[in-house]
């Protein structure tokens, strides 16, 4: 018993960080291709247990093209999470308080990337003195937002490329 206690203490004091290190920074134009890939992989791999193949193909039929995709991200306040010079997640906030995009690579889901991106977006929203935030969350994102005090306004059906998908209109009051 004494040996296992000592070993536990040694492991606790000498273990690697629980989550890999990454940085949060503002989006720049050179991130367009990597964020497009994060979006595509998140939809096709990360959301696979929530949406059918047909729904995922309708949602993201291909990797978005950098010029239009980059313009969409640049027109919002977009923050990216970077690990080893690779974008592993991003979130964007419109001027009107809509959390427009929130995607993380499936390989790093559950490692704090979404948490840190969300904290930064929330800080920006509070600095802008926004009263509330809104989003249209997927099944997977819905769980994340509920955990962070958002409320579900309504379940809705949206059509993407002729296919119906369910998402959730959600709100978070800041004041």
N, C-alpha and C positions, 0 to 999 in steps of 0.2 A: 504494500500500500504506500509506503513512504517513497519508494522508487517512482511509482506512477505520478505522485504528487510533484516530485522534483522535476520529472520529465515534462509534466504539464506546464509548470512554471517556466521551464526553459523554452518550450515551444511557444508559449504565450509571449515571452520577451524577445524571441529571436525569429518570429515568423515574418513572412513577407506581408506587405500591406494587403488588406482584404480585397481591395479593388485596384485595377490598374490605374496608373496616373494618366490624366488627360487634362487639357486646358479648354476653357471656354473663351471664345473671342468673337468679335463681330464678323459677319460674313463679308467676303471679298469676291470679286468677279472670278478669280481663279478657282473658287470653290464650286462653281456651277456643276462641273462634270461629276465630282465626287458626291455632292449632295443629291444629284439626280440618281446616282447609283444607290445611295442610302435609301431614298424614297422607294425605288423599285424593289430592292431586296426586302425592305420592311414590309411592303405590301405582299409580295409573292412568297416570302418565307415566314416572316414574323406573324402575319395575319392568317396563315394557312389553316389554323384550327378554328377560325371564326367565320371565314368566308370561303365559298366554293371556288374551284379553279376558274369557272366562268365569271364569277364576280370579281376575282382578283385580276383576271385578264381585262375585264371591262374598266376597272378602276385604274390600272396601270398597264395598258397594252404594250408599251415599250418604255425603255429608259427615256425620260424627257430630254429634249434637245436643249443643249446649253444656252443658246441665245435667248429663247423665250423663257425657259426655266430660270436662267440667271436674272432676267429682268423681273420676274415675279418675286424672287427672293430679295433683289435689290430695292424693290418698291415698298418693302416692309422692313421692319427692324428684325433682322434675322441674326441669330446667334448660332455658332457652330461649336461642336465639341471635337477636339483634335487629339489624337493619340499617335505618336510616332509619325507626325506629318501627314496623317490620314484622317479625313473627316469621318467620325463614327456616329454623329447625330447632329440634329439641328432643330430649331424652333423659330417660328416667325410670328411677329405681332404687327397687325395693321395699325394705322393711326387711329382708327375708330375703336380699338380695343378687342378685335377678333384675333384669337390665337389661331392663325390660318393653317399652319403646318407644324407637325410635331412628329419627328421620325428618328428612330435609332436603329443602327445595324443590329440584326438578330444576334450576332455573336457577342454583343456587349449588353444585351438587355438584362436588366436586373443588377447591373454593376454601378449604378448611381449616375449614369450619363443623363438620363431624362430628368432625374432629380435636380442636378446642377443646372441644366439648361432651364428648367422651369423656375428655379430660384432666381436666375438672372433675368428672365422675362418678367417675372413678378416684380422684381426690383425696378425694372425699366417702367413698367405700368404704374407703379407707385410714384416714381419720380415725375411721371407725366400727369400725376394727380387724376388718374382715371378712376371712375366710380365703380365700374364693373368690367368684367371680361366675358367674352362669349367664345364658343367653339362648336364645331360639328364634329363630334368624336366617333371614332370607330368603336366596335365592341371592345377591342383591346385597350384603346386609349381611354375609354369610358371608366374602366376600373382605376386607372391611374388618376384621373381627375376626381373621381368620387373620393379617393383616398386623400386628396388634397383639398377637400372642403367645397368642391364644386357641387352644384345641384343639377339634376337632370330636369330640363324643362319639358321636353317631349321626345319620344322616339319618332323617327321619321324615315320614310322611304324615299331614296333619291335614285335617279336613273343616270347611269353612266354607260355610254355607248350601247344603249338599248337593253341594258340589264339592270334590274332593281337590286339595290343594296340598302341595308338598314344602317342608319347611324343615329346619333343622339345629339340634339341641340342641348347645350349645357351652358350654365352661367356661374360666375364666381363674383360675388360682391366684395369689393375691397374696402368699402366704407359703410 
